Amino acid sequence: MRNAKRRLGAGGLGLASLAVLMAGAPAMAEPKGTVTIAQALLRQMFDPTLTVAIPDFTNWDMMYDGLLNLGPQGKFPALAESWTVSADGKQIDIKLRRGVKFHNGDPFSAEDVKFTYDRILAPDNTHSYRQAFVELIERVDVVAADHVRLVLKGPWPAFFTSARYAMQGILPKAYYEKVGPRGFQQKPVGTGPFKLVESQAGEWNRFEANADYWAGSPKVKTVNVRLVKEPFTRFAMLERGEADIIVGLTGPLLERIRQNPKMRIASSKYSGTSAMHFGRKEFPEAKDRRVRLAVAHAMNLDEIGRTILGGVCERATSIFTPATFGHLEGLSLIPHDPAKAKALLAEAGIKPGHQVSFSLHTESFGSLPNGPQVLEAIAGNLEAVGLKLERRPLDTGAWMAMMRGGKQPGIVYGPSSLPDDGGETINGWFASWSVWSAGNVNVPEYDEIFRKQLQISDPEERKKVLQQFAKLEHERLEAVPLYWCSTPFAVGARVKRWEPGVSSGYHMNLVNLELAD
């Protein structure tokens, strides 16, 4: 069988670049000092094989390594040093890094990779992205202690371009089998740069540096992550020195931070994208493109972007961001035109006062900072053109339960964090079998495009197929694009040096954070 090294296309670094991009030489100094992070969303699921949503990566980034990790310049080899892909794309041989140890001292090996992926493949597993693993992995073979082989049912070109797969956090087989799922949740163990040492449900997580980290010890000893829901409270903590980094910023606060010489903004560019989707069961009128186009014309996204979002997001022409594998340049924006929106609704037979249910997410994702205020402003725009909205406030857990249950409101805010691969976006939101669309999008061409790109191992050819979807969706407008957002972090004076991961608000890359003396 002829094997060839494959390269990541747009949205990821080439394999040759990956081979030399490492976190840096091991630090000589002992980690010291404490950093406090105040954020609006606190994740406390510590088992990476039970991933609920992309925000769980806030923990995975601290505690675990994947085969690849994500840093300021993109994806780079972590537990995988190199890999080869067979000519037919159905076998991936991965050479693993030697000398890596878990937090409890157990050595890392191919058995741990196999154990992790086998757990995700188990029939009772609830991992949110399990479907792709099941559909594409035939089995995982241990060839040697430092060599694991993925035997696939078909080519899996998104394995390395999407963060959901090769960046899956790896578990310690022996320890996990000893303590079981419940014991592991209480005292998790990974290979990552930080260890979880304490947590308080719904309040905070505390991490300490892994001084023996294979890529070099973090420079800071302790990281406290605190749940602080109110943005002005987070800002006040930063002003008083009670927090060193705050997450989830509003437009007015961003401006105050920019004007304060003791603070600065650090951003993860193109960390998310978002769109308004339509629940055709509750809002059957949305099957008419004129209705969807009316919603697009009604929203004053430029004004919302300037005021509420403070300029950290730009108008989206597509659900694919410029950093997404498959992005298509040159698509046009839909202008704010309330008169046109009213005319389109009238043409579609919708009279003023027509009632539509509307999801009002009560928490912010990295894909839409200050989401609740943005959505309330959008709701006002829609009411201004004659729709009467039944607002449904939902936190993240309730939103996900609703979506999985196929009970979407008529107009649904859909965030997409870590949007690095167009095929994954199609699978998540636009395929007829998608969990999130729940059958609301039923376009045979979209299903065909998704299946076709799965069979293409050449990155440039695969990109062209994904761009066909971007062009077709721009014409059909099954969902209305909102923003391409960067995740802003406000950083206090104690932080001397820090750069978050690119294209993800949940990969904070604290291993490179350095405090001022």
C-alpha positions as CSV (number, residue, x, y, z in Angstrom):
1,M,0.0,0.0,0.0
2,R,1.4,3.4,-1.0
3,N,1.4,5.9,1.8
4,A,1.8,9.6,1.4
5,K,2.2,12.5,3.8
6,R,-0.8,14.7,3.6
7,R,-0.9,18.5,4.1
8,L,-3.6,20.6,5.7
9,G,-5.2,23.1,3.4
10,A,-6.6,26.5,4.2
11,G,-7.8,26.8,7.8
12,G,-4.8,24.6,9.0
13,L,-1.1,24.6,8.7
14,G,0.8,22.5,6.2
15,L,2.3,19.3,7.7
16,A,5.8,20.6,7.0
17,S,5.0,23.7,9.0
18,L,3.4,21.7,11.7
19,A,6.5,19.6,12.2
20,V,8.5,22.6,13.3
21,L,5.8,24.6,15.1
22,M,6.1,23.6,18.7
23,A,5.1,25.3,22.0
24,G,8.8,26.2,22.6
25,A,11.7,24.8,24.5
26,P,11.0,23.6,28.1
27,A,11.0,26.6,30.5
28,M,13.9,26.7,32.9
29,A,12.2,28.7,35.7
30,E,9.6,27.3,38.0
31,P,6.0,28.4,37.4
32,K,5.0,31.2,39.7
33,G,2.1,33.5,40.4
34,T,-1.7,33.3,40.0
35,V,-3.9,34.4,37.2
36,T,-7.7,35.0,37.6
37,I,-10.0,34.8,34.7
38,A,-13.6,36.0,35.0
39,Q,-16.0,34.8,32.3
40,A,-19.7,34.5,31.6
41,L,-19.7,30.8,30.9
42,L,-18.2,28.1,33.1
43,R,-17.8,24.5,31.9
44,Q,-17.4,21.8,34.5
45,M,-17.5,18.6,32.4
46,F,-14.0,17.2,32.8
47,D,-14.2,14.0,30.7
48,P,-13.4,14.9,27.0
49,T,-15.0,11.7,25.7
50,L,-18.3,13.1,26.9
51,T,-18.0,16.5,25.1
52,V,-21.3,18.4,25.1
53,A,-20.3,21.4,23.0
54,I,-17.3,23.4,21.7
55,P,-17.1,25.5,24.9
56,D,-16.0,22.4,26.7
57,F,-12.6,23.1,25.0
58,T,-12.0,25.7,27.7
59,N,-11.2,22.7,30.0
60,W,-9.7,20.4,27.3
61,D,-7.2,23.2,26.4
62,M,-6.0,23.3,29.9
63,M,-5.9,19.6,30.9
64,Y,-5.5,17.5,27.8
65,D,-3.6,17.2,24.6
66,G,-5.0,15.9,21.4
67,L,-3.0,14.4,18.5
68,L,-3.0,18.0,17.4
69,N,-3.2,21.2,19.6
70,L,-4.2,24.7,18.7
71,G,-2.0,27.7,19.3
72,P,-1.7,31.3,18.1
73,Q,-0.5,30.2,14.6
74,G,-3.0,27.4,14.2
75,K,-2.9,23.6,14.6
76,F,0.4,21.9,15.5
77,P,1.5,18.4,16.4
78,A,1.0,17.5,20.0
79,L,0.7,13.8,21.0
80,A,1.1,13.0,17.3
81,E,4.6,13.8,15.9
82,S,3.7,12.9,12.3
83,W,1.3,10.8,10.2
84,T,0.8,9.2,6.8
85,V,-2.4,8.7,4.9
86,S,-2.9,5.8,2.5
87,A,-3.5,6.4,-1.1
88,D,-7.2,5.5,-0.8
89,G,-7.6,7.7,2.3
90,K,-8.8,4.7,4.4
91,Q,-5.8,4.3,6.7
92,I,-4.0,6.8,8.8
93,D,-0.8,5.8,10.5
94,I,0.2,8.1,13.4
95,K,3.6,8.3,15.0
96,L,3.2,9.3,18.6
97,R,5.4,11.5,20.8
98,R,7.6,9.5,23.2
99,G,8.3,10.4,26.8
100,V,4.9,12.0,27.5
101,K,3.4,11.4,30.9
102,F,-0.1,11.9,32.3
103,H,-0.6,14.0,35.4
104,N,-0.5,11.0,37.7
105,G,2.8,9.8,36.2
106,D,1.5,7.1,33.9
107,P,3.3,6.9,30.6
108,F,1.3,7.9,27.4
109,S,1.1,5.3,24.6
110,A,-0.9,4.2,21.7
111,E,-3.1,2.2,24.1
112,D,-4.4,5.5,25.5
113,V,-5.3,6.8,22.0
114,K,-7.2,3.5,21.1
115,F,-9.0,3.6,24.5
116,T,-10.1,7.2,24.0
117,Y,-11.5,6.6,20.5
118,D,-13.1,3.3,21.5
119,R,-14.9,5.0,24.3
120,I,-16.4,7.6,21.8
121,L,-17.4,4.7,19.5
122,A,-19.2,2.9,22.3
123,P,-23.0,2.7,21.7
124,D,-23.9,4.4,25.0
125,N,-21.5,7.3,24.5
126,T,-23.1,10.8,24.4
127,H,-20.2,12.7,22.8
128,S,-21.8,15.5,20.7
129,Y,-19.6,14.7,17.6
130,R,-19.7,10.9,18.0
131,Q,-21.6,10.5,14.7
132,A,-18.6,11.2,12.5
133,F,-16.4,8.8,14.5
134,V,-18.9,6.0,14.2
135,E,-19.5,6.6,10.5
136,L,-15.9,6.8,9.5
137,I,-13.8,4.7,12.0
138,E,-13.8,0.9,11.3
139,R,-11.3,0.3,14.2
140,V,-8.3,1.6,15.9
141,D,-5.2,-0.6,16.0
142,V,-2.2,-0.4,18.3
143,V,0.8,-1.2,16.0
144,A,3.4,-0.3,18.7
145,A,3.7,1.8,21.8
146,D,4.3,4.9,19.7
147,H,2.3,3.9,16.6
148,V,-1.5,3.9,16.3
149,R,-3.4,3.2,13.1
150,L,-6.9,4.4,12.2
151,V,-8.6,2.0,9.8
152,L,-11.4,3.9,8.2
153,K,-14.6,3.0,6.4
154,G,-13.9,5.7,3.9
155,P,-11.7,8.8,3.5
156,W,-11.9,11.3,6.3
157,P,-10.4,14.5,5.0
158,A,-11.8,16.6,7.9
159,F,-9.9,14.6,10.5
160,F,-7.0,17.0,10.5
161,T,-8.7,20.2,9.3
162,S,-11.5,20.2,11.9
163,A,-10.6,20.7,15.6
164,R,-13.3,18.2,16.7
165,Y,-11.4,15.0,15.8
166,A,-7.5,15.1,15.8
167,M,-7.7,17.6,18.7
168,Q,-9.8,15.2,20.8
169,G,-8.4,15.1,24.3
170,I,-6.7,11.7,25.1
171,L,-7.5,9.8,28.3
172,P,-5.2,7.6,30.4
173,K,-6.5,4.0,29.9
174,A,-5.2,2.4,33.1
175,Y,-6.3,5.2,35.4
176,Y,-9.7,5.6,33.8
177,E,-10.5,1.9,34.0
178,K,-9.4,1.9,37.6
179,V,-11.6,4.9,38.8
180,G,-14.4,4.7,36.3
181,P,-16.3,7.6,34.7
182,R,-17.6,9.0,38.0
183,G,-14.2,8.9,39.7
184,F,-12.6,10.4,36.6
185,Q,-15.1,13.3,36.6
186,Q,-14.1,14.0,40.2
187,K,-10.4,13.7,39.7
188,P,-9.5,14.0,36.0
189,V,-6.1,13.3,34.6
190,G,-4.6,14.3,31.3
191,T,-1.3,15.1,29.7
192,G,-1.9,18.9,29.3
193,P,-0.1,21.9,30.7
194,F,-2.4,22.3,33.7
195,K,-4.0,20.0,36.3
196,L,-7.4,20.5,37.8
197,V,-6.9,20.8,41.6
198,E,-10.3,22.0,42.8
199,S,-13.7,23.2,41.6
200,Q,-16.9,24.5,43.1
201,A,-20.0,23.6,41.1
202,G,-21.4,26.7,39.3
203,E,-18.7,29.0,40.7
204,W,-15.1,28.3,39.8
205,N,-12.4,25.9,38.6
206,R,-8.8,26.0,39.9
207,F,-5.8,24.7,37.9
208,E,-2.2,24.3,38.7
209,A,0.8,24.1,36.3
210,N,2.0,20.7,35.1
211,A,5.7,21.4,35.8
212,D,6.6,18.2,33.8
213,Y,4.7,19.2,30.7
214,W,6.3,17.7,27.6
215,A,6.4,21.0,25.7
216,G,7.7,23.0,28.7
217,S,6.2,24.1,32.0
218,P,3.7,27.0,32.0
219,K,5.2,30.1,33.4
220,V,2.2,30.8,35.7
221,K,1.6,28.4,38.6
222,T,-2.2,28.8,39.3
223,V,-5.1,29.7,37.1
224,N,-8.5,30.5,38.8
225,V,-11.5,30.5,36.4
226,R,-14.5,32.2,37.9
227,L,-18.1,32.4,36.7
228,V,-19.1,36.1,36.7
229,K,-22.2,36.5,34.5
230,E,-22.6,40.3,34.6
231,P,-20.2,42.1,32.2
232,F,-19.8,45.3,34.2
233,T,-19.0,43.2,37.3
234,R,-16.2,41.5,35.3
235,F,-15.0,44.9,34.1
236,A,-14.9,46.2,37.7
237,M,-12.9,43.1,38.8
238,L,-10.3,43.9,36.1
239,E,-10.2,47.6,37.2
240,R,-9.6,46.6,40.8
241,G,-7.0,43.9,39.9
242,E,-9.3,41.1,41.1
243,A,-9.2,39.6,37.6
244,D,-6.3,39.5,35.1
245,I,-8.4,38.4,32.0
246,I,-12.1,38.9,31.4
247,V,-14.1,37.2,28.7
248,G,-17.4,38.1,27.1
249,L,-17.2,41.9,26.5
250,T,-19.9,44.4,25.4
251,G,-19.4,47.3,23.0
252,P,-19.4,50.1,25.6
253,L,-16.9,48.1,27.8
254,L,-14.6,47.5,24.9
255,E,-14.4,51.2,24.3
256,R,-13.6,51.9,28.0
257,I,-10.9,49.2,27.9
258,R,-9.4,50.6,24.7
259,Q,-9.1,54.0,26.4
260,N,-7.5,52.7,29.6
261,P,-3.7,52.6,29.3
262,K,-3.5,49.8,32.0
263,M,-5.6,47.4,29.9
264,R,-5.4,45.9,26.5
265,I,-7.5,43.8,24.1
266,A,-6.3,40.4,22.9
267,S,-8.4,38.7,20.3
268,S,-8.8,35.3,18.7
269,K,-9.8,36.1,15.1
270,Y,-12.6,34.4,13.3
271,S,-13.4,32.3,16.4
272,G,-17.0,31.9,15.4
273,T,-19.8,32.4,13.0
274,S,-23.5,32.6,13.4
275,A,-26.8,32.6,11.5
276,M,-30.5,32.8,11.9
277,H,-32.1,29.4,11.1
278,F,-35.7,28.6,10.7
279,G,-37.9,26.0,12.4
280,R,-40.3,25.1,9.6
281,K,-42.6,23.1,11.9
282,E,-43.5,26.2,14.0
283,F,-42.9,28.7,11.2
284,P,-44.0,26.9,8.0
285,E,-44.1,30.2,6.1
286,A,-40.3,30.2,6.3
287,K,-40.2,27.6,3.6
288,D,-40.8,30.5,1.3
289,R,-37.4,32.2,0.4
290,R,-39.1,35.6,0.4
291,V,-39.8,35.2,4.1
292,R,-36.2,34.3,4.9
293,L,-35.0,37.2,2.7
294,A,-37.3,39.5,4.6
295,V,-35.7,38.5,7.9
296,A,-32.3,39.2,6.3
297,H,-33.4,42.7,5.2
298,A,-35.0,43.5,8.5
299,M,-31.9,43.1,10.6
300,N,-29.7,46.2,11.1
301,L,-26.5,44.2,11.5
302,D,-24.2,47.1,10.8
303,E,-25.6,49.2,13.6
304,I,-25.7,46.3,16.0
305,G,-22.1,45.5,15.1
306,R,-20.9,49.1,15.8
307,T,-22.8,49.5,19.0
308,I,-23.5,46.4,21.0
309,L,-20.6,44.4,19.6
310,G,-18.0,47.2,19.6
311,G,-16.5,46.3,16.3
312,V,-15.2,42.8,17.2
313,C,-17.5,41.2,14.6
314,E,-17.9,41.8,10.9
315,R,-20.9,41.1,8.7
316,A,-21.0,37.6,7.3
317,T,-21.7,36.8,3.7
318,S,-21.7,33.1,4.4
319,I,-21.8,30.7,7.4
320,F,-18.1,30.0,6.3
321,T,-15.7,32.5,7.7
322,P,-12.5,33.6,5.8
323,A,-10.6,31.1,8.0
324,T,-13.0,28.2,7.2
325,F,-11.7,25.5,4.9
326,G,-14.1,26.0,1.9
327,H,-14.6,29.8,2.2
328,L,-15.7,31.5,-1.0
329,E,-14.7,35.1,-1.6
330,G,-16.9,37.6,-3.4
331,L,-20.3,36.8,-2.0
332,S,-22.5,39.9,-1.4
333,L,-24.0,41.2,1.8
334,I,-27.8,41.6,2.1
335,P,-28.5,45.3,3.0
336,H,-30.7,46.5,5.8
337,D,-33.9,47.5,4.1
338,P,-37.0,47.5,6.3
339,A,-39.3,48.6,3.5
340,K,-38.1,45.7,1.3
341,A,-38.6,43.4,4.3
342,K,-42.3,44.5,4.7
343,A,-42.9,44.2,1.0
344,L,-41.5,40.6,0.9
345,L,-43.6,39.6,3.9
346,A,-46.7,41.0,2.2
347,E,-45.9,39.2,-1.0
348,A,-45.6,35.9,0.9
349,G,-49.0,36.5,2.5
350,I,-47.8,37.4,6.0
351,K,-49.8,40.1,7.6
352,P,-48.6,42.6,10.3
353,G,-48.8,41.0,13.7
354,H,-48.0,37.5,12.5
355,Q,-46.7,35.6,15.6
356,V,-43.4,33.8,15.4
357,S,-41.5,32.1,18.2
358,F,-37.9,33.3,18.6
359,S,-35.0,31.8,20.6
360,L,-33.4,34.3,22.9
361,H,-30.2,32.8,24.1
362,T,-29.3,34.0,27.6
363,E,-25.6,33.3,27.4
364,S,-22.8,34.4,25.1
365,F,-20.8,32.1,22.9
366,G,-17.4,33.0,21.5
367,S,-19.1,33.1,18.1
368,L,-21.3,36.0,19.3
369,P,-20.0,38.1,22.3
370,N,-22.8,39.8,24.2
371,G,-25.2,37.5,22.5
372,P,-28.3,38.2,24.6
373,Q,-28.3,42.0,23.8
374,V,-27.6,41.3,20.1
375,L,-30.5,38.9,19.9
376,E,-32.8,41.4,21.7
377,A,-31.8,44.0,19.2
378,I,-32.5,41.7,16.3
379,A,-35.9,40.8,17.8
380,G,-36.7,44.6,17.8
381,N,-35.7,44.8,14.1
382,L,-38.0,41.9,13.3
383,E,-40.9,43.5,15.2
384,A,-40.3,46.8,13.4
385,V,-41.3,45.1,10.1
386,G,-44.5,43.6,11.5
387,L,-43.7,40.3,13.0
388,K,-44.9,39.6,16.6
389,L,-42.2,37.6,18.4
390,E,-42.8,35.1,21.2
391,R,-39.5,35.3,22.9
392,R,-38.1,32.0,24.4
393,P,-35.2,32.7,26.8
394,L,-32.9,29.7,26.9
395,D,-29.6,29.0,28.6
396,T,-27.1,26.8,26.8
397,G,-28.3,23.5,28.3
398,A,-31.9,24.3,27.5
399,W,-31.0,25.5,24.0
400,M,-29.2,22.2,23.2
401,A,-31.9,20.0,24.7
402,M,-34.4,21.9,22.6
403,M,-32.4,21.5,19.4
404,R,-31.7,17.8,20.0
405,G,-35.4,17.3,20.6
406,G,-36.3,18.8,17.3
407,K,-38.4,21.5,18.9
408,Q,-36.9,24.6,17.3
409,P,-38.7,27.9,17.5
410,G,-39.7,29.5,14.2
411,I,-36.6,31.7,14.2
412,V,-33.5,30.1,15.8
413,Y,-30.2,31.7,16.6
414,G,-27.5,29.2,15.6
415,P,-23.9,29.7,16.8
416,S,-21.0,27.9,15.3
417,S,-17.7,28.0,17.3
418,L,-14.4,26.8,15.9
419,P,-15.8,26.9,12.4
420,D,-12.6,25.6,10.8
421,D,-14.0,23.1,8.3
422,G,-16.9,23.7,5.9
423,G,-17.8,20.1,5.7
424,E,-18.4,20.0,9.4
425,T,-20.6,23.1,9.2
426,I,-22.7,21.4,6.5
427,N,-23.0,18.3,8.5
428,G,-24.0,20.2,11.6
429,W,-26.5,22.7,10.2
430,F,-27.5,21.9,6.6
431,A,-27.6,18.2,6.0
432,S,-31.0,16.6,6.1
433,W,-29.9,14.4,9.0
434,S,-28.3,17.2,11.0
435,V,-29.0,17.2,14.7
436,W,-29.2,21.0,14.8
437,S,-31.4,21.4,11.7
438,A,-33.7,18.5,12.7
439,G,-34.9,18.1,9.2
440,N,-35.7,21.8,8.7
441,V,-33.2,22.0,5.9
442,N,-34.0,19.3,3.3
443,V,-31.9,20.2,0.2
444,P,-30.7,17.1,-1.7
445,E,-27.9,19.0,-3.3
446,Y,-26.5,19.8,0.2
447,D,-26.5,16.1,1.1
448,E,-24.8,15.3,-2.2
449,I,-22.1,17.9,-1.7
450,F,-21.4,16.7,1.8
451,R,-21.0,13.1,0.7
452,K,-18.9,14.1,-2.3
453,Q,-16.4,16.1,-0.3
454,L,-15.9,13.2,2.1
455,Q,-14.4,11.1,-0.7
456,I,-11.9,13.7,-1.8
457,S,-8.4,13.5,-0.3
458,D,-6.9,16.3,-2.4
459,P,-7.4,19.6,-0.3
460,E,-7.8,21.9,-3.3
461,E,-10.4,19.7,-5.0
462,R,-12.2,19.3,-1.7
463,K,-12.2,23.1,-1.2
464,K,-13.8,23.6,-4.6
465,V,-16.7,21.3,-3.7
466,L,-17.3,23.0,-0.4
467,Q,-17.3,26.4,-2.3
468,Q,-20.1,25.0,-4.4
469,F,-22.2,24.7,-1.2
470,A,-21.3,28.3,-0.2
471,K,-22.4,29.6,-3.6
472,L,-25.6,27.5,-3.6
473,E,-26.5,28.5,0.0
474,H,-26.0,32.2,-0.8
475,E,-28.6,31.8,-3.5
476,R,-31.1,29.6,-1.5
477,L,-30.6,31.4,1.9
478,E,-31.8,28.5,4.0
479,A,-30.2,30.3,6.9
480,V,-29.4,34.0,7.2
481,P,-25.7,34.7,8.0
482,L,-25.1,37.1,10.9
483,Y,-21.5,37.8,11.8
484,W,-17.9,36.5,11.7
485,C,-16.7,37.3,15.2
486,S,-13.4,37.4,16.9
487,T,-13.4,36.7,20.6
488,P,-12.0,39.7,22.6
489,F,-10.3,39.3,25.9
490,A,-9.5,42.2,28.2
491,V,-6.1,41.8,29.8
492,G,-4.9,43.7,32.9
493,A,-1.5,45.2,33.7
494,R,-0.2,42.1,35.5
495,V,-0.1,40.1,32.3
496,K,3.2,40.8,30.6
497,R,2.8,38.5,27.6
498,W,0.0,36.3,26.3
499,E,-1.5,35.4,22.9
500,P,-4.7,33.3,22.7
501,G,-5.3,30.5,20.2
502,V,-6.3,31.5,16.7
503,S,-9.9,30.9,15.4
504,S,-11.1,29.7,18.9
505,G,-12.3,31.6,21.9
506,Y,-12.1,28.4,23.9
507,H,-8.4,27.6,23.3
508,M,-6.9,30.3,25.5
509,N,-3.4,28.9,25.2
510,L,-2.4,29.9,28.8
511,V,0.7,27.8,28.6
512,N,2.4,30.9,27.0
513,L,1.0,33.4,29.5
514,E,3.7,35.4,31.4
515,L,3.2,37.7,34.3
516,A,5.1,40.9,34.9
517,D,7.8,40.8,37.5
